[in-house]
Amino acid sequence: MRRLVIVPAFGLAAVLAACGQTTEQKAATGGLGGMAAGAAVGGPVGAAVGAGVGAAGGAYGEQAVEEAREATQSQTQMEQSAAAQPARMSREEIRQAQRVLQERGYYRGQIDGIIGPRTREAVAQYQRRQGLPQTAQLDGRTVDSLMQEQAGLPEEGGAQRQQR
């Protein structure tokens, strides 16, 4: 019989904890929900403890959620900014990217390790088809994607290349 009371009490607590627009209102509804849940689980002592915990959670939960949201947004912005920056690449790494772009039909220029107009156009086409931000630069996300593509390519002089 006690289990049947616990589920509605926790449901009521969850609904009430989300009510209110001010911190005081949220503390009051959190306290009421905690009291109901505590009473169902632990009787009068549980009600008192639940009311205190619910009130504290209602009052401070909003602040904690907002701080967590801000931290997550800040981290996401930093990651996006880093991924959008042009990667510092050696000429050999640029040649490697040009080879992958050429194998996939995006690049038709000379494999020279120089990021010129043809390389930028190939990168932009690749980014567009892969759903990446279209920067026309070999940025972090694009290089990562190209390296994954390269992992699926045969070695130079492989069977696929000889068939052409």
Helices and strands as residue ranges (DSSP letters): H 2-17, H 23-84, H 91-103, H 117-130, H 140-151, H 159-162
